[in-house]
Amino acid sequence: MDIGSIGRILLIAGVVVAVIGGALLLLARIPLFGNLPGDIRIEGQGFSCFVPIASMIVLSIILTVVLNFVVRFINRQ
């Protein structure tokens, strides 16, 4: 593997990370995300625990679809 291939892979990985970061910033503005049915929130005296099960399942499905498109695009070339 030559330097050019490594550079191309790093560039693509950087773009993917930037897109995922932008998507997470946009998801933070959606009030429904994090408050879906299936997200567990336990609050007691002096502690709180938040387990976003449903939100993580939705995020996993979205990322799976996006990464499948990216892999198919890369394999075409």
PDB file of N, CA, C and O in Angstrom, chain B, residues numbered from 101:
ATOM      1  N   MET B 101       0.854  -1.170   0.000  1.00  0.00           N
ATOM      2  CA  MET B 101       0.000   0.000   0.000  1.00  0.00           C
ATOM      3  C   MET B 101       0.899   1.233   0.000  1.00  0.00           C
ATOM      4  O   MET B 101       1.750   1.388   0.876  1.00  0.00           O
ATOM      5  N   ASP B 102       0.710   2.090  -0.968  1.00  0.00           N
ATOM      6  CA  ASP B 102       1.562   3.265  -1.076  1.00  0.00           C
ATOM      7  C   ASP B 102       0.987   4.436  -0.273  1.00  0.00           C
ATOM      8  O   ASP B 102      -0.129   4.367   0.241  1.00  0.00           O
ATOM      9  N   ILE B 103       1.761   5.492  -0.180  1.00  0.00           N
ATOM     10  CA  ILE B 103       1.398   6.673   0.602  1.00  0.00           C
ATOM     11  C   ILE B 103       0.124   7.325   0.070  1.00  0.00           C
ATOM     12  O   ILE B 103      -0.691   7.813   0.853  1.00  0.00           O
ATOM     13  N   GLY B 104      -0.057   7.339  -1.238  1.00  0.00           N
ATOM     14  CA  GLY B 104      -1.252   7.941  -1.829  1.00  0.00           C
ATOM     15  C   GLY B 104      -2.531   7.244  -1.387  1.00  0.00           C
ATOM     16  O   GLY B 104      -3.536   7.900  -1.112  1.00  0.00           O
ATOM     17  N   SER B 105      -2.496   5.924  -1.318  1.00  0.00           N
ATOM     18  CA  SER B 105      -3.672   5.163  -0.869  1.00  0.00           C
ATOM     19  C   SER B 105      -3.979   5.436   0.594  1.00  0.00           C
ATOM     20  O   SER B 105      -5.139   5.599   0.975  1.00  0.00           O
ATOM     21  N   ILE B 106      -2.944   5.486   1.402  1.00  0.00           N
ATOM     22  CA  ILE B 106      -3.142   5.772   2.823  1.00  0.00           C
ATOM     23  C   ILE B 106      -3.717   7.174   3.002  1.00  0.00           C
ATOM     24  O   ILE B 106      -4.620   7.377   3.814  1.00  0.00           O
ATOM     25  N   GLY B 107      -3.203   8.131   2.252  1.00  0.00           N
ATOM     26  CA  GLY B 107      -3.722   9.496   2.318  1.00  0.00           C
ATOM     27  C   GLY B 107      -5.181   9.572   1.916  1.00  0.00           C
ATOM     28  O   GLY B 107      -5.967  10.280   2.547  1.00  0.00           O
ATOM     29  N   ARG B 108      -5.549   8.849   0.870  1.00  0.00           N
ATOM     30  CA  ARG B 108      -6.939   8.840   0.412  1.00  0.00           C
ATOM     31  C   ARG B 108      -7.857   8.231   1.475  1.00  0.00           C
ATOM     32  O   ARG B 108      -8.946   8.747   1.728  1.00  0.00           O
ATOM     33  N   ILE B 109      -7.416   7.139   2.091  1.00  0.00           N
ATOM     34  CA  ILE B 109      -8.216   6.493   3.136  1.00  0.00           C
ATOM     35  C   ILE B 109      -8.394   7.428   4.330  1.00  0.00           C
ATOM     36  O   ILE B 109      -9.493   7.537   4.873  1.00  0.00           O
ATOM     37  N   LEU B 110      -7.322   8.103   4.740  1.00  0.00           N
ATOM     38  CA  LEU B 110      -7.418   9.038   5.859  1.00  0.00           C
ATOM     39  C   LEU B 110      -8.327  10.216   5.536  1.00  0.00           C
ATOM     40  O   LEU B 110      -9.072  10.682   6.398  1.00  0.00           O
ATOM     41  N   LEU B 111      -8.271  10.695   4.308  1.00  0.00           N
ATOM     42  CA  LEU B 111      -9.135  11.799   3.900  1.00  0.00           C
ATOM     43  C   LEU B 111     -10.600  11.385   3.926  1.00  0.00           C
ATOM     44  O   LEU B 111     -11.446  12.131   4.417  1.00  0.00           O
ATOM     45  N   ILE B 112     -10.902  10.215   3.407  1.00  0.00           N
ATOM     46  CA  ILE B 112     -12.285   9.715   3.419  1.00  0.00           C
ATOM     47  C   ILE B 112     -12.756   9.500   4.852  1.00  0.00           C
ATOM     48  O   ILE B 112     -13.891   9.839   5.188  1.00  0.00           O
ATOM     49  N   ALA B 113     -11.895   8.939   5.701  1.00  0.00           N
ATOM     50  CA  ALA B 113     -12.266   8.720   7.103  1.00  0.00           C
ATOM     51  C   ALA B 113     -12.543  10.050   7.799  1.00  0.00           C
ATOM     52  O   ALA B 113     -13.475  10.147   8.598  1.00  0.00           O
ATOM     53  N   GLY B 114     -11.748  11.069   7.506  1.00  0.00           N
ATOM     54  CA  GLY B 114     -11.971  12.389   8.090  1.00  0.00           C
ATOM     55  C   GLY B 114     -13.290  12.996   7.661  1.00  0.00           C
ATOM     56  O   GLY B 114     -13.995  13.597   8.472  1.00  0.00           O
ATOM     57  N   VAL B 115     -13.629  12.843   6.391  1.00  0.00           N
ATOM     58  CA  VAL B 115     -14.906  13.365   5.895  1.00  0.00           C
ATOM     59  C   VAL B 115     -16.067  12.627   6.553  1.00  0.00           C
ATOM     60  O   VAL B 115     -17.062  13.246   6.931  1.00  0.00           O
ATOM     61  N   VAL B 116     -15.947  11.318   6.691  1.00  0.00           N
ATOM     62  CA  VAL B 116     -17.009  10.528   7.331  1.00  0.00           C
ATOM     63  C   VAL B 116     -17.192  10.962   8.783  1.00  0.00           C
ATOM     64  O   VAL B 116     -18.324  11.114   9.242  1.00  0.00           O
ATOM     65  N   VAL B 117     -16.099  11.161   9.508  1.00  0.00           N
ATOM     66  CA  VAL B 117     -16.185  11.599  10.902  1.00  0.00           C
ATOM     67  C   VAL B 117     -16.816  12.990  10.987  1.00  0.00           C
ATOM     68  O   VAL B 117     -17.622  13.243  11.882  1.00  0.00           O
ATOM     69  N   ALA B 118     -16.463  13.891  10.072  1.00  0.00           N
ATOM     70  CA  ALA B 118     -17.046  15.229  10.072  1.00  0.00           C
ATOM     71  C   ALA B 118     -18.546  15.179   9.790  1.00  0.00           C
ATOM     72  O   ALA B 118     -19.318  15.909  10.412  1.00  0.00           O
ATOM     73  N   VAL B 119     -18.959  14.332   8.865  1.00  0.00           N
ATOM     74  CA  VAL B 119     -20.388  14.200   8.551  1.00  0.00           C
ATOM     75  C   VAL B 119     -21.141  13.629   9.747  1.00  0.00           C
ATOM     76  O   VAL B 119     -22.229  14.103  10.075  1.00  0.00           O
ATOM     77  N   ILE B 120     -20.584  12.631  10.393  1.00  0.00           N
ATOM     78  CA  ILE B 120     -21.230  12.049  11.572  1.00  0.00           C
ATOM     79  C   ILE B 120     -21.317  13.088  12.692  1.00  0.00           C
ATOM     80  O   ILE B 120     -22.338  13.172  13.375  1.00  0.00           O
ATOM     81  N   GLY B 121     -20.275  13.868  12.886  1.00  0.00           N
ATOM     82  CA  GLY B 121     -20.298  14.926  13.895  1.00  0.00           C
ATOM     83  C   GLY B 121     -21.357  15.970  13.603  1.00  0.00           C
ATOM     84  O   GLY B 121     -22.058  16.417  14.511  1.00  0.00           O
ATOM     85  N   GLY B 122     -21.478  16.364  12.338  1.00  0.00           N
ATOM     86  CA  GLY B 122     -22.524  17.315  11.958  1.00  0.00           C
ATOM     87  C   GLY B 122     -23.911  16.746  12.171  1.00  0.00           C
ATOM     88  O   GLY B 122     -24.818  17.451  12.613  1.00  0.00           O
ATOM     89  N   ALA B 123     -24.077  15.465  11.856  1.00  0.00           N
ATOM     90  CA  ALA B 123     -25.378  14.822  12.066  1.00  0.00           C
ATOM     91  C   ALA B 123     -25.719  14.775  13.552  1.00  0.00           C
ATOM     92  O   ALA B 123     -26.871  14.987  13.931  1.00  0.00           O
ATOM     93  N   LEU B 124     -24.733  14.500  14.388  1.00  0.00           N
ATOM     94  CA  LEU B 124     -24.992  14.475  15.828  1.00  0.00           C
ATOM     95  C   LEU B 124     -25.345  15.858  16.357  1.00  0.00           C
ATOM     96  O   LEU B 124     -26.183  15.984  17.251  1.00  0.00           O
ATOM     97  N   LEU B 125     -24.716  16.893  15.816  1.00  0.00           N
ATOM     98  CA  LEU B 125     -25.077  18.253  16.222  1.00  0.00           C
ATOM     99  C   LEU B 125     -26.514  18.578  15.830  1.00  0.00           C
ATOM    100  O   LEU B 125     -27.239  19.220  16.589  1.00  0.00           O
ATOM    101  N   LEU B 126     -26.921  18.134  14.647  1.00  0.00           N
ATOM    102  CA  LEU B 126     -28.300  18.363  14.223  1.00  0.00           C
ATOM    103  C   LEU B 126     -29.280  17.543  15.058  1.00  0.00           C
ATOM    104  O   LEU B 126     -30.360  18.025  15.399  1.00  0.00           O
ATOM    105  N   LEU B 127     -28.911  16.313  15.388  1.00  0.00           N
ATOM    106  CA  LEU B 127     -29.787  15.471  16.207  1.00  0.00           C
ATOM    107  C   LEU B 127     -29.965  16.044  17.611  1.00  0.00           C
ATOM    108  O   LEU B 127     -31.007  15.839  18.235  1.00  0.00           O
ATOM    109  N   ALA B 128     -28.962  16.757  18.110  1.00  0.00           N
ATOM    110  CA  ALA B 128     -29.072  17.353  19.444  1.00  0.00           C
ATOM    111  C   ALA B 128     -30.143  18.437  19.480  1.00  0.00           C
ATOM    112  O   ALA B 128     -30.702  18.719  20.540  1.00  0.00           O
ATOM    113  N   ARG B 129     -30.433  19.044  18.341  1.00  0.00           N
ATOM    114  CA  ARG B 129     -31.452  20.099  18.286  1.00  0.00           C
ATOM    115  C   ARG B 129     -32.867  19.556  18.158  1.00  0.00           C
ATOM    116  O   ARG B 129     -33.834  20.292  18.355  1.00  0.00           O
ATOM    117  N   ILE B 130     -32.995  18.273  17.830  1.00  0.00           N
ATOM    118  CA  ILE B 130     -34.315  17.668  17.703  1.00  0.00           C
ATOM    119  C   ILE B 130     -34.775  17.260  19.102  1.00  0.00           C
ATOM    120  O   ILE B 130     -34.125  16.435  19.745  1.00  0.00           O
ATOM    121  N   PRO B 131     -35.882  17.823  19.582  1.00  0.00           N
ATOM    122  CA  PRO B 131     -36.290  17.532  20.960  1.00  0.00           C
ATOM    123  C   PRO B 131     -36.738  16.088  21.169  1.00  0.00           C
ATOM    124  O   PRO B 131     -36.691  15.593  22.295  1.00  0.00           O
ATOM    125  N   LEU B 132     -37.172  15.402  20.109  1.00  0.00           N
ATOM    126  CA  LEU B 132     -37.643  14.029  20.248  1.00  0.00           C
ATOM    127  C   LEU B 132     -36.492  13.068  20.510  1.00  0.00           C
ATOM    128  O   LEU B 132     -36.659  12.082  21.228  1.00  0.00           O
ATOM    129  N   PHE B 133     -35.327  13.348  19.935  1.00  0.00           N
ATOM    130  CA  PHE B 133     -34.180  12.455  20.099  1.00  0.00           C
ATOM    131  C   PHE B 133     -33.698  12.511  21.546  1.00  0.00           C
ATOM    132  O   PHE B 133     -33.343  13.578  22.046  1.00  0.00           O
ATOM    133  N   GLY B 134     -33.688  11.370  22.210  1.00  0.00           N
ATOM    134  CA  GLY B 134     -33.336  11.309  23.624  1.00  0.00           C
ATOM    135  C   GLY B 134     -34.555  11.219  24.515  1.00  0.00           C
ATOM    136  O   GLY B 134     -34.436  10.941  25.708  1.00  0.00           O
ATOM    137  N   ASN B 135     -35.732  11.455  23.945  1.00  0.00           N
ATOM    138  CA  ASN B 135     -36.983  11.360  24.693  1.00  0.00           C
ATOM    139  C   ASN B 135     -37.935  10.360  24.059  1.00  0.00           C
ATOM    140  O   ASN B 135     -39.150  10.469  24.226  1.00  0.00           O
ATOM    141  N   LEU B 136     -37.402   9.401  23.343  1.00  0.00           N
ATOM    142  CA  LEU B 136     -38.239   8.400  22.690  1.00  0.00           C
ATOM    143  C   LEU B 136     -38.755   7.392  23.714  1.00  0.00           C
ATOM    144  O   LEU B 136     -38.135   7.187  24.757  1.00  0.00           O
ATOM    145  N   PRO B 137     -39.897   6.763  23.409  1.00  0.00           N
ATOM    146  CA  PRO B 137     -40.329   5.662  24.273  1.00  0.00           C
ATOM    147  C   PRO B 137     -39.270   4.557  24.221  1.00  0.00           C
ATOM    148  O   PRO B 137     -38.855   4.154  23.134  1.00  0.00           O
ATOM    149  N   GLY B 138     -38.847   4.085  25.332  1.00  0.00           N
ATOM    150  CA  GLY B 138     -37.775   3.096  25.384  1.00  0.00           C
ATOM    151  C   GLY B 138     -36.489   3.679  25.932  1.00  0.00           C
ATOM    152  O   GLY B 138     -35.565   2.936  26.263  1.00  0.00           O
ATOM    153  N   ASP B 139     -36.412   5.000  26.033  1.00  0.00           N
ATOM    154  CA  ASP B 139     -35.275   5.646  26.688  1.00  0.00           C
ATOM    155  C   ASP B 139     -35.551   5.643  28.193  1.00  0.00           C
ATOM    156  O   ASP B 139     -36.587   6.134  28.641  1.00  0.00           O
ATOM    157  N   ILE B 140     -34.638   5.097  28.951  1.00  0.00           N
ATOM    158  CA  ILE B 140     -34.851   4.919  30.384  1.00  0.00           C
ATOM    159  C   ILE B 140     -34.162   6.047  31.141  1.00  0.00           C
ATOM    160  O   ILE B 140     -32.981   6.327  30.933  1.00  0.00           O
ATOM    161  N   ARG B 141     -34.920   6.687  32.021  1.00  0.00           N
ATOM    162  CA  ARG B 141     -34.373   7.759  32.850  1.00  0.00           C
ATOM    163  C   ARG B 141     -34.730   7.448  34.306  1.00  0.00           C
ATOM    164  O   ARG B 141     -35.905   7.352  34.660  1.00  0.00           O
ATOM    165  N   ILE B 142     -33.721   7.295  35.124  1.00  0.00           N
ATOM    166  CA  ILE B 142     -33.920   7.013  36.543  1.00  0.00           C
ATOM    167  C   ILE B 142     -33.302   8.163  37.323  1.00  0.00           C
ATOM    168  O   ILE B 142     -32.118   8.464  37.174  1.00  0.00           O
ATOM    169  N   GLU B 143     -34.111   8.797  38.152  1.00  0.00           N
ATOM    170  CA  GLU B 143     -33.624   9.905  38.968  1.00  0.00           C
ATOM    171  C   GLU B 143     -33.946   9.618  40.427  1.00  0.00           C
ATOM    172  O   GLU B 143     -35.068   9.251  40.774  1.00  0.00           O
ATOM    173  N   GLY B 144     -32.967   9.787  41.245  1.00  0.00           N
ATOM    174  CA  GLY B 144     -33.156   9.579  42.675  1.00  0.00           C
ATOM    175  C   GLY B 144     -32.507  10.713  43.439  1.00  0.00           C
ATOM    176  O   GLY B 144     -32.106  11.722  42.858  1.00  0.00           O
ATOM    177  N   GLN B 145     -32.408  10.541  44.738  1.00  0.00           N
ATOM    178  CA  GLN B 145     -31.785  11.573  45.555  1.00  0.00           C
ATOM    179  C   GLN B 145     -30.275  11.525  45.368  1.00  0.00           C
ATOM    180  O   GLN B 145     -29.613  10.584  45.807  1.00  0.00           O
ATOM    181  N   GLY B 146     -29.749  12.528  44.727  1.00  0.00           N
ATOM    182  CA  GLY B 146     -28.309  12.630  44.548  1.00  0.00           C
ATOM    183  C   GLY B 146     -27.743  11.912  43.335  1.00  0.00           C
ATOM    184  O   GLY B 146     -26.530  11.929  43.128  1.00  0.00           O
ATOM    185  N   PHE B 147     -28.583  11.283  42.530  1.00  0.00           N
ATOM    186  CA  PHE B 147     -28.054  10.631  41.336  1.00  0.00           C
ATOM    187  C   PHE B 147     -29.118  10.604  40.245  1.00  0.00           C
ATOM    188  O   PHE B 147     -30.316  10.723  40.505  1.00  0.00           O
ATOM    189  N   SER B 148     -28.646  10.445  39.038  1.00  0.00           N
ATOM    190  CA  SER B 148     -29.551  10.247  37.902  1.00  0.00           C
ATOM    191  C   SER B 148     -28.848   9.335  36.904  1.00  0.00           C
ATOM    192  O   SER B 148     -27.623   9.352  36.777  1.00  0.00           O
ATOM    193  N   CYS B 149     -29.640   8.545  36.206  1.00  0.00           N
ATOM    194  CA  CYS B 149     -29.109   7.612  35.224  1.00  0.00           C
ATOM    195  C   CYS B 149     -29.992   7.679  33.986  1.00  0.00           C
ATOM    196  O   CYS B 149     -31.211   7.535  34.078  1.00  0.00           O
ATOM    197  N   PHE B 150     -29.381   7.895  32.835  1.00  0.00           N
ATOM    198  CA  PHE B 150     -30.119   7.990  31.581  1.00  0.00           C
ATOM    199  C   PHE B 150     -29.559   6.955  30.623  1.00  0.00           C
ATOM    200  O   PHE B 150     -28.368   6.977  30.312  1.00  0.00           O
ATOM    201  N   VAL B 151     -30.412   6.040  30.147  1.00  0.00           N
ATOM    202  CA  VAL B 151     -30.010   4.986  29.222  1.00  0.00           C
ATOM    203  C   VAL B 151     -30.869   5.124  27.966  1.00  0.00           C
ATOM    204  O   VAL B 151     -32.014   4.673  27.952  1.00  0.00           O
ATOM    205  N   PRO B 152     -30.330   5.742  26.908  1.00  0.00           N
ATOM    206  CA  PRO B 152     -31.123   6.006  25.695  1.00  0.00           C
ATOM    207  C   PRO B 152     -31.177   4.803  24.748  1.00  0.00           C
ATOM    208  O   PRO B 152     -30.604   4.848  23.660  1.00  0.00           O
ATOM    209  N   ILE B 153     -31.856   3.739  25.152  1.00  0.00           N
ATOM    210  CA  ILE B 153     -31.881   2.508  24.361  1.00  0.00           C
ATOM    211  C   ILE B 153     -32.523   2.742  22.999  1.00  0.00           C
ATOM    212  O   ILE B 153     -31.924   2.419  21.973  1.00  0.00           O
ATOM    213  N   ALA B 154     -33.730   3.297  22.972  1.00  0.00           N
ATOM    214  CA  ALA B 154     -34.444   3.498  21.704  1.00  0.00           C
ATOM    215  C   ALA B 154     -33.707   4.489  20.801  1.00  0.00           C
ATOM    216  O   ALA B 154     -33.631   4.287  19.589  1.00  0.00           O
ATOM    217  N   SER B 155     -33.171   5.544  21.382  1.00  0.00           N
ATOM    218  CA  SER B 155     -32.440   6.530  20.583  1.00  0.00           C
ATOM    219  C   SER B 155     -31.194   5.914  19.949  1.00  0.00           C
ATOM    220  O   SER B 155     -30.868   6.224  18.804  1.00  0.00           O
ATOM    221  N   MET B 156     -30.499   5.052  20.677  1.00  0.00           N
ATOM    222  CA  MET B 156     -29.306   4.411  20.131  1.00  0.00           C
ATOM    223  C   MET B 156     -29.656   3.404  19.043  1.00  0.00           C
ATOM    224  O   MET B 156     -28.885   3.222  18.101  1.00  0.00           O
ATOM    225  N   ILE B 157     -30.811   2.746  19.161  1.00  0.00           N
ATOM    226  CA  ILE B 157     -31.244   1.834  18.100  1.00  0.00           C
ATOM    227  C   ILE B 157     -31.531   2.618  16.829  1.00  0.00           C
ATOM    228  O   ILE B 157     -31.127   2.207  15.741  1.00  0.00           O
ATOM    229  N   VAL B 158     -32.230   3.754  16.958  1.00  0.00           N
ATOM    230  CA  VAL B 158     -32.517   4.597  15.792  1.00  0.00           C
ATOM    231  C   VAL B 158     -31.218   5.110  15.183  1.00  0.00           C
ATOM    232  O   VAL B 158     -31.055   5.083  13.963  1.00  0.00           O
ATOM    233  N   LEU B 159     -30.292   5.578  16.015  1.00  0.00           N
ATOM    234  CA  LEU B 159     -29.004   6.071  15.526  1.00  0.00           C
ATOM    235  C   LEU B 159     -28.215   4.956  14.846  1.00  0.00           C
ATOM    236  O   LEU B 159     -27.560   5.197  13.831  1.00  0.00           O
ATOM    237  N   SER B 160     -28.265   3.756  15.380  1.00  0.00           N
ATOM    238  CA  SER B 160     -27.574   2.617  14.781  1.00  0.00           C
ATOM    239  C   SER B 160     -28.126   2.293  13.402  1.00  0.00           C
ATOM    240  O   SER B 160     -27.365   2.012  12.476  1.00  0.00           O
ATOM    241  N   ILE B 161     -29.443   2.331  13.260  1.00  0.00           N
ATOM    242  CA  ILE B 161     -30.057   2.064  11.953  1.00  0.00           C
ATOM    243  C   ILE B 161     -29.645   3.128  10.944  1.00  0.00           C
ATOM    244  O   ILE B 161     -29.305   2.805   9.805  1.00  0.00           O
ATOM    245  N   ILE B 162     -29.674   4.388  11.352  1.00  0.00           N
ATOM    246  CA  ILE B 162     -29.295   5.486  10.448  1.00  0.00           C
ATOM    247  C   ILE B 162     -27.834   5.342  10.020  1.00  0.00           C
ATOM    248  O   ILE B 162     -27.522   5.466   8.836  1.00  0.00           O
ATOM    249  N   LEU B 163     -26.941   5.081  10.972  1.00  0.00           N
ATOM    250  CA  LEU B 163     -25.519   4.942  10.636  1.00  0.00           C
ATOM    251  C   LEU B 163     -25.256   3.716   9.772  1.00  0.00           C
ATOM    252  O   LEU B 163     -24.382   3.750   8.906  1.00  0.00           O
ATOM    253  N   THR B 164     -25.997   2.634   9.993  1.00  0.00           N
ATOM    254  CA  THR B 164     -25.843   1.442   9.160  1.00  0.00           C
ATOM    255  C   THR B 164     -26.198   1.736   7.717  1.00  0.00           C
ATOM    256  O   THR B 164     -25.487   1.322   6.801  1.00  0.00           O
ATOM    257  N   VAL B 165     -27.295   2.448   7.510  1.00  0.00           N
ATOM    258  CA  VAL B 165     -27.714   2.796   6.148  1.00  0.00           C
ATOM    259  C   VAL B 165     -26.680   3.707   5.491  1.00  0.00           C
ATOM    260  O   VAL B 165     -26.304   3.490   4.339  1.00  0.00           O
ATOM    261  N   VAL B 166     -26.221   4.721   6.218  1.00  0.00           N
ATOM    262  CA  VAL B 166     -25.244   5.662   5.657  1.00  0.00           C
ATOM    263  C   VAL B 166     -23.937   4.946   5.323  1.00  0.00           C
ATOM    264  O   VAL B 166     -23.379   5.152   4.245  1.00  0.00           O
ATOM    265  N   LEU B 167     -23.448   4.114   6.227  1.00  0.00           N
ATOM    266  CA  LEU B 167     -22.187   3.418   5.968  1.00  0.00           C
ATOM    267  C   LEU B 167     -22.317   2.404   4.837  1.00  0.00           C
ATOM    268  O   LEU B 167     -21.356   2.189   4.099  1.00  0.00           O
ATOM    269  N   ASN B 168     -23.482   1.776   4.684  1.00  0.00           N
ATOM    270  CA  ASN B 168     -23.692   0.879   3.546  1.00  0.00           C
ATOM    271  C   ASN B 168     -23.608   1.639   2.230  1.00  0.00           C
ATOM    272  O   ASN B 168     -23.030   1.143   1.263  1.00  0.00           O
ATOM    273  N   PHE B 169     -24.185   2.848   2.186  1.00  0.00           N
ATOM    274  CA  PHE B 169     -24.082   3.661   0.975  1.00  0.00           C
ATOM    275  C   PHE B 169     -22.629   4.045   0.698  1.00  0.00           C
ATOM    276  O   PHE B 169     -22.191   4.024  -0.452  1.00  0.00           O
ATOM    277  N   VAL B 170     -21.884   4.396   1.743  1.00  0.00           N
ATOM    278  CA  VAL B 170     -20.479   4.779   1.571  1.00  0.00           C
ATOM    279  C   VAL B 170     -19.669   3.593   1.053  1.00  0.00           C
ATOM    280  O   VAL B 170     -18.866   3.753   0.133  1.00  0.00           O
ATOM    281  N   VAL B 171     -19.865   2.417   1.625  1.00  0.00           N
ATOM    282  CA  VAL B 171     -19.118   1.230   1.198  1.00  0.00           C
ATOM    283  C   VAL B 171     -19.463   0.869  -0.240  1.00  0.00           C
ATOM    284  O   VAL B 171     -18.575   0.524  -1.020  1.00  0.00           O
ATOM    285  N   ARG B 172     -20.726   0.943  -0.597  1.00  0.00           N
ATOM    286  CA  ARG B 172     -21.114   0.642  -1.983  1.00  0.00           C
ATOM    287  C   ARG B 172     -20.505   1.653  -2.950  1.00  0.00           C
ATOM    288  O   ARG B 172     -20.098   1.289  -4.053  1.00  0.00           O
ATOM    289  N   PHE B 173     -20.441   2.922  -2.542  1.00  0.00           N
ATOM    290  CA  PHE B 173     -19.844   3.950  -3.395  1.00  0.00           C
ATOM    291  C   PHE B 173     -18.349   3.698  -3.569  1.00  0.00           C
ATOM    292  O   PHE B 173     -17.821   3.853  -4.670  1.00  0.00           O
ATOM    293  N   ILE B 174     -17.670   3.315  -2.506  1.00  0.00           N
ATOM    294  CA  ILE B 174     -16.233   3.052  -2.578  1.00  0.00           C
ATOM    295  C   ILE B 174     -15.955   1.814  -3.426  1.00  0.00           C
ATOM    296  O   ILE B 174     -14.991   1.803  -4.192  1.00  0.00           O
ATOM    297  N   ASN B 175     -16.773   0.776  -3.309  1.00  0.00           N
ATOM    298  CA  ASN B 175     -16.544  -0.462  -4.055  1.00  0.00           C
ATOM    299  C   ASN B 175     -16.854  -0.326  -5.539  1.00  0.00           C
ATOM    300  O   ASN B 175     -16.407  -1.162  -6.325  1.00  0.00           O
ATOM    301  N   ARG B 176     -17.589   0.681  -5.949  1.00  0.00           N
ATOM    302  CA  ARG B 176     -17.874   0.887  -7.378  1.00  0.00           C
ATOM    303  C   ARG B 176     -16.631   1.292  -8.143  1.00  0.00           C
ATOM    304  O   ARG B 176     -16.507   0.995  -9.331  1.00  0.00           O
ATOM    305  N   GLN B 177     -15.725   1.957  -7.483  1.00  0.00           N
ATOM    306  CA  GLN B 177     -14.564   2.513  -8.183  1.00  0.00           C
ATOM    307  C   GLN B 177     -13.495   1.515  -8.371  1.00  0.00           C
ATOM    308  O   GLN B 177     -12.452   1.828  -8.944  1.00  0.00           O
TER     309      GLN B 177
END
